[in-house]
Amino acid sequence: MLFVPLIAGVIETSLNSLLFRDRSMQSLSHRLAGKTLKLSLQELSTSLTLVFSINHIDVVSQWEQPADCTLLTRLPILFSLRDRQRLSALLRDGEVVVDGDMQVIQQFVTLIDLAEWDPAEWLSPYIGDVAAETLSQGVQSGVRKIQQWTHHQQDYLAQAVTEEWRLAPSKLEVLHFSDQAEMLNQQVESLAKRIEKLEKA
């Protein structure tokens, strides 16, 4: 696939600017130096391997040697790894499958979790401080509005389903109706027998 090297390049550039811009992060990354982490994403037909060095990460699509750790997941879940608190839950739910040295993924997730996620800082060298801050705030505002709209739609859907359920009888109501119908049927049969007796008398 032609776009795989492009994806690898974007991930590599993003990780290096995120993780190695600050000197304090460089000292934390020493634990991963010399390690490899293979990312197998369900959306891609190939895998990407992260090769860690002291102050740099290479992201390659062709890596012949076995990786120290292999991570199998989906692309949206990969972005959830920013929060190291979620790793255990993702592993338990099967959203993330890890094969190999578990410490590699734990240290990598810790590194990402401690990194500073400020898009304005990334953009300011290219477009200037004011424009970067304005753009960053605009994007954050847009994301908040999308989240609010999604939450509103979920609430609306939940209410619609609840109202629809109220229109349909519950299992208990169906059983009660069945019992009532059976009692009425017995009363009708009893009444019919009485009438029959009265007619014969």
Secondary structure, DSSP 8 states (H G I E B T S, - for coil): -THHHHHHHHHHHHHHHHHSSSHHHHHHHGGGTT-EEEEEETTSSS-EEEEEETTEEEEES---S--SEEEEE-HHHHHHTT-GGGHHHHHHTTSSEEEE-HHHHHHHHHHHHHS---HHHHHHHHH-HHHHHHHHHHHHHHHHHHHHHHHHHHHHHHHHHHHHHHHS--HHHHHHHHHHHHHHHHHHHHHHHHHHHHHH-
